[in-house]
């Protein structure tokens, strides 16, 4: 079978210079069997270009079938602009799910009412027949079509097409039944396992991949897959080739390149035979059946790809991240993070080498060091900008400093300052965000201005790394019971970690400081209330939100001694979003004051 992509974008059309290679039109795919049976899957804005091409191919008339996955706008907006529908001599069968909103024909005609469109559905000149579908199997010519319900807010069908001994599957839009599978980790079970059985052994799967695993929690319930889930599913099902589609409208070409590079790097590390591509407008694939000995999932030698002029080949090919730091341990940490993210990178040996690499290859990101008085990082960036041969305007600069005092946060030449030490997970998150040009919804709090004095006072109290004490554990038990939360902590903020003097409902006794919600409360020296972490830009992508213990609600009241030193917090954590009333907040303050009495008894 021949597969050609006419629309690859999700949610809304996004044409422009930043989406040129992968395309800005919404979903539309053309499929032809060896005998010439024509099927069109989905009718987003990409259908306009397909319709024009079909009219040039057969202006006098042709037969075809349109398979609509569901009737959300981005999958049917091209329907009133599909030229063959307006031409006598053409005959089309239109298939799609019907639901509570009525038959397929009535839903399609709704967007062509006079309030929205000047021509009604009844004015089509072609012969058009409408077919309401459920789950089942039917034939269009020599193509066997099997449907499967997808997990989407609207009634949505996936299509399995079998002809000429090959299998092509189209799955848009779909959300994992088990949200934790968005990470791409863990065994498939229940409906997700049933879904994997539907795509098992396919030669080509075209799959919704609008979000990444980090973006997914904030989009839960929107009905779309993560890239990681699509890859995990196809590996489990022994699929030969996966084409990621329904690209998010906020995702530009460079961002898709980087996601694809990371996926391919992960697959190579695992030795997986799965081939992964990103759908691009104009991309043509010829899918042939695999030979019997190719059951491991690799496509046959004949399963090549063709591209029309200007189509994207799927090769990431983007500029590298450039690294120049003097500290060898820091260099190793940065290159490890880049490698784990699947990002191309180069390490410069000096300023002249850095400038030469920048002029020759460009850069997706600069990772530099502030090490006064030896090296002035912003001064280096200024010299690079002054060179006419380096295009620095669009390159993010992440500057790493060993001490807080060397970070010049108001310097406009630096995109972000990272004060060391920094955890690997946080470093990877920041690198990923700048490489993809997307916001990182995980922020760590800066140390407070009295940090040195605060740390000295904390050490003087002698509480860190001491054994558990009932006088503290009693208070966290009461807090958990009084507020009906699974976790209550007495958290002390050390230089590089948060350590729990008492932890009710949590197995660990400490985390890195980068992960700590409590550092934000210590910095602001007032109550920190986060009703829903998924909606908070500081915490939505924090690993403690995305993974265990899956924090959705946080309330922390700072532990401030009589001398003004803020040691940490008494905090409450829940796995569901919630609010605290004024009465509850007063109770939290009472319990906090009891903790302070245990830490520093009054005479």
Secondary structure, DSSP 4 states (H G I P E B T S, - for coil): -EEEEEE-B-SS---SGGGTTT-SSBPEEEEE-TT--EEEE--STHHHHHHHHHHHH-TT--EEEEEES--SHHHHTTGGG-GGGGSTT-EEEEEEE-BTTB-HHHHHHHTTSTTT-SS-GGG--SEEEEEEE-SSEEEETTEEEEEEE--SSS--EEEEEEETTEEEEEE-S---SSGGGGGS-S---HHHHHHHHHHTT-SEEEEE--B-HHHHGGGTTS---BHHHHHHHHHHTT-SEEEEESB-TT--HHHHHHHHHHHHHHHHHHT---EEEE--TTEEEE--PPPGGGTTSPPPTT--EEE-TT---S---PPPEEEE-S-HHHHHHHHHHHHHTT--EEE-SSHHHHHHHHHHH--SEEEEEEBTTTB-HHHHHHHHHH-TT---TT-EEEEEESSGGG--TT-TT-SEEEESP--HHHHHHHHHHHHHT-------PPPPTTHHHHHHHHHHHT-TTPPP-HHHHHHHHHHHHHHT-SEEEEEEE-SSEEEEEEEES-S-SEEEGGG-SHHHHHHHTS-EEES-GGG-TTTTT-HHHHSTT---EEEEEEEE-TTS-EEEEEEEEESS-----HHHHHHHHHHHHHHHHHHS---
